[in-house]
């Protein structure tokens, strides 16, 4: 009896997830999008609020140039649904199986009646150059040997990780733009 209930709940969960993905048609928003605003301060704060909603830390702001840039953020995986930086199931699965990071740049251009807000989301994938030696074996203390003060036994990676450019993340750009327009 409990096994049947478990299978029923599992199938209901899978059907709910699949129906949600299939029924929601993505709304295409133009990039840049027009945002009505009375002042630069209002449009600027709206852009910063939207970036914070997606949990992106602001790296640089320049109000004279109308540019907001974020730091890189490692993509959220399937077990982190509260983070919005991995938009869609495909991006979440990719971020679960491989280290992906994203960076966002927002351009605000004044026009009559508001601002044109352009969003550029860049996506990179980690390229581990060498074998990662992150085992604890050499860094633990053994009872049968005298205590050594050598702190270099924790080796780490042989080479630092590199990142290579995957292109623009259109799904994230559309999500940010549609939230800016609301």
ABEGO torsion letter per residue (X at the ends): XAAAAAAAAAAAAAAAAAAAAAABBBBBBBOBBBBBBABAAAAAAAAAAAAAAAGBBBABBBAAAGBBBBBBBBBBBAABAABAABBEAAAAAAAAABBBBBBBBBBBBBBBGEBBBBBBBBBBBBBBABBBBABAAAABBBAABBBBABAAABAEBABBBBBBBAEBBAAAAAAAAAAAAX
